């Protein structure tokens, strides 16, 4: 079963958004900084392992640098201070590893959103289907997806989307990008004119 790229990009983004908070804890010399950083690394490792992304090895290598002082035979001084020093030295490398992992997947999602918007514009302007409030949104989105898969001029775009994403991801992207007002019979012409003007 194809794994969700939307789930991957959302979770990578969330981990990166947590990073400034970790840095602030370091800045304030919060004693919880080191255990929280290790928990953050482990969450990132679990995510990358689930998707079989090889950068998980880089993360594990960086984590091992933090852990290594506790196994050193010639270690002197405070273990926590030594681990903290190593953690500070590799902070940038940690966020860079996740950032470079996220970028190609995020770019793929962004390009697919653009394609979906183009396809939705064609369907909206054709008047082939109209949204009747209060019909369930998921039912309408499935109807749109069926049109994209069956229409000769649109199915190429649908094939392109299916080659990169699970069907569940595609349906989710359509639901996020769709502007229901463009599929209302009374406002369709007005919305189309506004879209062209922009």
C-alpha positions as CSV (number, residue, x, y, z in Angstrom):
1,X,0.0,0.0,0.0
2,X,1.3,3.4,-1.0
3,X,2.2,5.5,2.0
4,X,0.8,9.0,2.4
5,X,3.1,11.8,1.3
6,X,0.8,14.3,2.7
7,X,1.2,12.7,6.1
8,X,5.0,12.7,5.6
9,X,5.2,16.4,4.6
10,X,2.9,17.5,7.4
11,X,4.8,15.6,10.1
12,X,8.2,16.7,8.8
13,X,6.9,20.3,8.8
14,X,5.6,19.9,12.3
15,X,9.0,18.6,13.5
16,X,10.8,21.6,11.9
17,X,8.3,24.0,13.5
18,X,9.1,22.5,16.9
19,X,12.8,23.3,16.4
20,X,12.8,27.0,17.4
21,X,11.2,26.0,20.7
22,X,14.1,23.6,21.3
23,X,16.6,26.4,20.5
24,X,14.9,28.8,22.9
25,X,15.2,26.2,25.7
26,X,18.9,26.0,25.0
27,X,19.1,29.8,25.1
28,X,17.4,29.8,28.5
29,X,19.6,27.0,29.7
30,X,16.6,24.9,30.4
31,X,17.7,21.5,32.0
32,X,15.0,19.8,29.9
33,X,16.7,20.8,26.6
34,X,18.8,17.7,26.2
35,X,16.1,15.1,26.9
36,X,13.6,17.0,24.7
37,X,16.2,17.2,21.9
38,X,16.7,13.4,22.1
39,X,13.0,12.8,22.0
40,X,12.7,15.1,19.0
41,X,15.4,13.2,17.2
42,X,13.7,9.9,18.0
43,X,10.4,11.1,16.6
44,X,12.2,12.2,13.4
45,X,13.9,8.8,13.2
46,X,10.6,6.9,13.6
47,X,9.0,9.0,10.9
48,X,11.8,8.5,8.4
49,X,12.1,4.8,9.2
50,X,8.4,4.3,8.5
51,X,8.9,5.8,5.1
52,X,12.2,4.0,4.5
53,X,14.0,7.3,4.0
54,X,17.8,6.7,4.2
55,X,18.4,10.1,5.9
56,X,17.4,8.3,9.1
57,X,20.9,6.9,9.2
58,X,22.3,10.5,9.2
59,X,20.0,11.4,12.1
60,X,21.1,8.3,14.0
61,X,24.7,9.2,13.3
62,X,24.2,12.7,14.7
63,X,22.4,11.3,17.8
64,X,25.3,8.9,18.4
65,X,27.6,11.9,18.8
66,X,25.5,13.1,21.7
67,X,25.5,9.7,23.3
68,X,29.2,8.9,22.7
69,X,30.7,10.7,25.7
70,X,29.0,8.3,28.1
71,X,31.0,5.4,26.4
72,X,34.4,7.2,26.3
73,X,37.1,5.6,28.4
74,X,39.1,8.9,28.7
75,X,36.1,11.0,29.6
76,X,36.6,13.7,32.2
77,X,34.2,16.2,33.8
78,X,30.4,16.4,33.7
79,X,28.8,14.0,31.3
80,X,25.8,16.3,30.9
81,X,28.0,19.3,30.0
82,X,29.9,17.3,27.4
83,X,26.7,15.9,25.8
84,X,25.3,19.4,25.8
85,X,28.3,20.8,24.0
86,X,28.0,18.1,21.3
87,X,24.3,18.8,21.0
88,X,25.0,22.5,20.5
89,X,27.6,21.7,17.8
90,X,25.2,19.5,15.8
91,X,21.9,21.5,16.1
92,X,22.2,23.1,12.6
93,X,23.0,19.7,11.1
94,X,19.9,18.2,12.6
95,X,17.5,20.7,11.2
96,X,19.3,20.7,7.9
97,X,18.9,17.0,7.6
98,X,15.2,17.2,8.1
99,X,14.9,20.3,5.9
100,X,16.6,18.6,2.9
101,X,14.5,15.5,3.5
102,X,11.3,17.6,3.4
103,X,12.1,19.8,0.4
104,X,11.7,17.3,-2.5
105,X,8.4,16.0,-1.1
106,X,7.1,19.4,-0.3
107,X,7.9,20.5,-3.9
108,X,6.0,17.5,-5.3
109,X,3.0,18.4,-3.1
110,X,3.1,22.0,-4.3
111,X,3.3,21.1,-7.9
112,X,0.4,18.6,-7.5
113,X,-1.7,21.3,-5.9
114,X,-1.0,23.5,-8.9
115,X,-2.1,20.7,-11.3
116,X,-5.2,20.0,-9.2
117,X,-6.2,23.7,-9.4
118,X,-5.8,23.7,-13.1
119,X,-8.0,20.6,-13.4
120,X,-10.6,22.0,-11.0
121,X,-10.7,25.2,-13.1
122,X,-11.5,23.2,-16.2
123,X,-14.2,21.2,-14.5
124,X,-15.7,24.3,-12.9
125,X,-15.8,26.2,-16.2
126,X,-17.3,23.3,-18.1
127,X,-20.3,23.2,-15.7
128,X,-20.2,19.4,-15.9
129,X,-21.0,19.1,-12.2
130,X,-22.5,21.5,-9.6
131,X,-22.3,21.5,-5.8
132,X,-25.7,21.4,-4.1
133,X,-25.5,22.6,-0.5
134,X,-25.7,20.9,2.0
135,X,-24.4,17.8,0.1
136,X,-21.5,16.1,1.9
137,X,-18.1,17.5,0.7
138,X,-16.4,14.2,0.5
139,X,-19.1,12.9,-1.8
140,X,-18.7,15.8,-4.1
141,X,-14.9,15.5,-4.1
142,X,-15.2,11.8,-5.0
143,X,-17.5,12.9,-7.9
144,X,-14.9,15.3,-9.1
145,X,-12.1,12.7,-8.9
146,X,-14.3,10.3,-10.9
147,X,-14.6,12.9,-13.6
148,X,-10.9,13.5,-13.7
149,X,-10.3,9.8,-14.1
150,X,-12.9,9.3,-16.8
151,X,-12.7,12.4,-19.0
152,X,-10.4,12.0,-22.0
153,X,-8.9,15.5,-21.7
154,X,-8.4,15.3,-17.9
155,X,-7.4,11.7,-17.3
156,X,-3.7,12.4,-18.1
157,X,-3.6,14.7,-15.1
158,X,-5.3,12.1,-13.0
159,X,-2.7,9.5,-14.1
160,X,0.1,11.9,-13.2
161,X,-1.4,12.4,-9.7
162,X,-1.9,8.7,-9.1
163,X,1.7,8.0,-10.1
164,X,2.9,10.2,-7.2
165,X,0.3,9.9,-4.5
166,X,-2.1,7.4,-3.0
167,X,-5.8,7.9,-4.0
168,X,-6.5,9.0,-0.4
169,X,-3.9,11.8,-0.7
170,X,-5.3,13.0,-4.1
171,X,-8.8,13.2,-2.7
172,X,-7.5,15.1,0.3
173,X,-5.6,17.5,-1.9
174,X,-8.7,18.1,-4.0
175,X,-10.8,18.7,-0.8
176,X,-8.2,21.3,0.4
177,X,-8.0,23.1,-3.0
178,X,-11.6,23.1,-4.2
179,X,-13.5,26.4,-4.1
180,X,-17.1,25.3,-3.8
181,X,-18.4,28.7,-4.9
182,X,-17.0,28.0,-8.4
183,X,-19.2,24.9,-8.6
184,X,-22.4,26.8,-7.8
185,X,-24.7,27.2,-10.8
186,X,-25.7,30.8,-9.9
187,X,-22.1,32.1,-9.4
188,X,-20.1,29.9,-11.8
189,X,-19.8,32.6,-14.5
190,X,-18.9,35.3,-12.1
191,X,-16.3,33.2,-10.4
192,X,-14.8,32.1,-13.7
193,X,-14.5,35.8,-14.7
194,X,-12.8,36.7,-11.5
195,X,-10.4,33.7,-11.8
196,X,-9.4,34.9,-15.3
197,X,-8.9,38.5,-14.1
198,X,-6.5,37.3,-11.4
